[in-house]
Amino acid sequence: MRLGVYNAILHDRSLPEALEVIAGLGLTGIEINSGGFLPPVHIPTFDDILVSDTARDDYLGQFEGTGVAVAGLNCNGNPLHPDPAIGEEHAEDIRRSIRLAQRLGQHRVVTMSGLPAGEPGGTRPNWIVNAWNSAALDVLDHQWGIAAPFWKEMDALAADHDVKVALELHPQNLVFNTADVHRLIEMTGATHVGVELDASHLFWQQMDPVAVVRALGPLVLQAAAKDVRVNPETAALYGVLDNRFRRLAPDEARTNLGGDEWANEWPRPAAWDFVALGKGHDVGFWTDFLRALREVDPDMLVNIEHEDVELGRIEGLEVAAAVLLAADAALAG
């Protein structure tokens, strides 16, 4: 099992500097962003690597002697978005990432299932949270009719390149829970599409990540180590579907999600927060999590994703790495 870091939190520094940080944490892997919502900051020669062995070898040479190796690519985005400036671009990022993974000797590409509009001609994605009415099921039927052919295509491309695509079970996507995973596989017959098991999005939905790992078994292809803290007093008032987000103005610092879509400001105070490992669930939980992952694949890639706004970039990684390494040591013991 290789423990590492998803590199988005280290986009403020060069790749060699990021590798130095990760090695200093006692970790050995780096999951590298390759497009989607975020640009491939640490792959400046992306296009060259696709066609040039020299460019590929020069890129991989940066990892030699660092103690850190590439641990999958990540192009999280919305490849089914009805706006072609987002959907088509993110879909092409997945295709390019699959090709790049093969060039780099990698076998995992992490992304999201995507979310289409709710009806023909729609211009905005439509996430059905609770399909209690028949019209909502009509929306889902329409969306699955778009998703299944797309993922059948991606599965074939991945198979051709000896790569497996791991979908993060992320809300605001069509596939965000165990049943959705099975439905996608049944509809597509996919053999090279599975799951990136990010525990954080399961926590706030009141799911048990360990139970989900065991239910999905070999469909779990990669994992993210990210914690969630539910804030009881706020959750008691607003629930975990708390929707008090604020639209950020153009003159405020904000993250573009493609086209003219932007990330909003998190509710304050929040019903739940992404936090560093240990601030939501203790070492005992993460030991059980690693144990379940090892039962599926002893060589599982497990990468820390740091989104704890209460901690700095390096501080948050240090906190998370200490918990993850303690869990790994407990498992080994």
Summary of the structure (lengths in Angstrom):
residues: 333
radius of gyration: 19.2
end to end distance: 14.8
largest distance: 58.4
contacts: 1130
relative contact order: 0.13
helix: 42%
strand: 17%
